[in-house]
Amino acid sequence: MTWKPTLLGICLVSLSACSPWTSPQAGRSLYDQNCVACHGADAQGGAQIPDLTMIAARAGGAYPQMRVLDKLDGYARGRVVYSDVEMPNFGDLLTGRLDRVQTDTGLSRPFPEKIIALEAYLRSIQR
């Protein structure tokens, strides 16, 4: 029966969204450890540091989940961003277990659980 693997795959992808390791609460802890120094406790940034509570607003009102995940994953690898301000290399965020996130096209992509958790937290604080 070919439907079982497909159904199982869908269930596993759905369960990843409920994992305590990828929850907004886990992401808040990672934010406090890695992001507060620059973006502030309220995540509203500063002069050359972006306001992370306004990601959806800057994207026209729709939160761009995959773009945020791509940026977190790429920034952790040291890409230069925002007026030549370089994000620190958060190599630890790229370690550990991978989990899959469903894309807008219906496919899924693997990301480190810590990146997924941090993105979930950022999504939860949008104004």
Sequence and secondary structure as in RCSB ss.txt:
>XXXX:A:sequence
MTWKPTLLGICLVSLSACSPWTSPQAGRSLYDQNCVACHGADAQGGAQIPDLTMIAARAGGAYPQMRVLDKLDGY
ARGRVVYSDVEMPNFGDLLTGRLDRVQTDTGLSRPFPEKIIALEAYLRSIQR
>XXXX:A:secstr
 THHHHHHHHHHHHHHTT TTSSHHHHHHHHHHHTHHHH TTS   SSS  GGGHHHHTTTS  HHHHHHHHHHH
TTT EETTTEE    GGGG S EEEEE TTS EEEEEHHHHHHHHHHHHT  
